[in-house]
Amino acid sequence: YWPSAADLASGRSYHSTLTIEFTVAGKTEQVATHVTATGGGTQSVTVPAGTYSATVVSMLESEKFDGINVSTDIKTWLASGVGPVQTEIVTVDGTTQGVTDKEELTSFVKG
């Protein structure tokens, strides 16, 4: 979920909380994830599918998992009429930080 284009353009931060339930090795856990989404203006971004003028959305997700604070910074470029064209995910787990995923639109046909 992203705030509306007008809300993103305002630069105001939007907060929400997600409750995530998952099972690993037979153990089910629930984690409360706190999400803050903020518009970051408009940027030109080039991906394999082309060059787009895109609204930048920064989302910070934070939760505590097994006693460890984990933060994930997700930056997404949204092109009007197309949707997300690029996403970068940076995870901070304790003292370790790094880009854990980068996705780019490889092709797009309007139809």
C-alpha positions, 0 to 999 in steps of 0.5 A: 500500500502506498499513499495517494500521489497527492499525499506523496507529493506533500512530503508528509510521512504516513505510518501504519502497523502490519502484523505478520504471522509466519512459520519456520521449522514448525514454529509459528511467530507473529511480528508487529512491523511498523511502516513509515512511507514518505514521498521523495519527489520525482526522479528520472530512472533508467531500467531495462524497460526504458527511462521513466519520470517516477515518483520516489517512495521511501518505506521504512519497515522496522520490527523486533525478531527473536530479540534483534531489531531489524529495519528494512529501507525500501525505495520504490520508483513509481511511474505514472501509468506503469507502476513500480519500475525499480525497487531497492531494499536495504536491510539493517540487522543488528550492525550489518547493513546492505542492499539485499535486493534490487528489482527492475522492470525489464519490459512493459507493453501498455494494453 
